[in-house]
Amino acid sequence: RKRIEEGFGWLKTVGGLRKTKLIGRAKLSAQLLLGFSVYNLIRLGSLSGWWRGSHV
């Protein structure tokens, strides 16, 4: 549960989902998919060592 909460918290603060400017379910789901994709890339990068998440 902690990992899921961290992902949604990151999306709200960094990913721009706290106050979205998009209208429509399709656009919002696309923004959510893009945001989680970026979060996964950053998480994988920090696990492998090529990305330091201290400045994110």
C-alpha positions in Angstrom: 0.0 0.0 0.0 2.9 2.4 0.8 4.3 2.1 -2.8 0.9 2.8 -4.3 0.4 5.9 -2.1 3.8 7.2 -3.0 3.0 6.9 -6.7 -0.3 8.9 -6.3 1.4 11.4 -4.1 4.1 11.9 -6.7 1.5 12.3 -9.4 -0.3 15.0 -7.4 2.8 17.0 -6.6 5.1 16.6 -9.6 2.9 15.1 -12.2 0.3 17.9 -12.2 -2.8 15.9 -11.2 -3.7 17.9 -8.2 -5.5 20.4 -10.3 -5.8 19.2 -13.9 -6.6 21.5 -16.8 -8.0 18.7 -19.0 -11.7 18.0 -19.6 -12.9 14.5 -20.5 -12.2 11.0 -19.3 -10.0 10.1 -22.2 -7.7 13.0 -21.8 -7.5 12.6 -18.1 -6.7 8.9 -18.4 -4.0 9.7 -21.0 -2.4 12.2 -18.5 -2.6 9.6 -15.8 -0.9 7.0 -18.0 1.8 9.4 -19.0 2.4 10.4 -15.4 2.6 6.9 -14.1 5.0 6.0 -17.0 7.3 8.8 -16.1 7.1 7.8 -12.4 8.0 4.2 -13.3 11.0 5.4 -15.4 12.3 7.6 -12.6 11.8 4.8 -10.1 13.6 2.2 -12.3 16.4 4.7 -12.9 16.9 5.3 -9.2 16.9 1.5 -8.6 19.5 0.9 -11.2 21.7 3.8 -10.2 21.6 6.1 -13.3 19.2 8.6 -11.8 19.5 10.2 -8.4 16.0 11.0 -7.1 17.3 13.6 -4.6 16.5 16.6 -6.9 13.0 15.3 -8.0 
